[in-house]
Amino acid sequence: MEKQAIKQKFRAKVEVNRDMCKRCGICIAFCPHQVLGTTISGYPVADRLDKCTGCKLCYYRCPDFAVEVIKEAVE
């Protein structure tokens, strides 16, 4: 009997704390899938979440600790 790998899918949610963000754009520059864009005032916003893989490069590169990536399991 062959074992089959259970593949769990995740949906990522990206949140930016505007009180901590200085609008440097580093998170936007490092996103490999161009998930993040900017608001009129220059704050990063996740406007293409369907492309997000949850790699957390935006989180790791943010010098202000203003980005949070939350993975939610999808059934």
Order of alpha helices (4+ residues) and beta strands (2+ residues): beta-alpha-beta-beta-alpha-beta
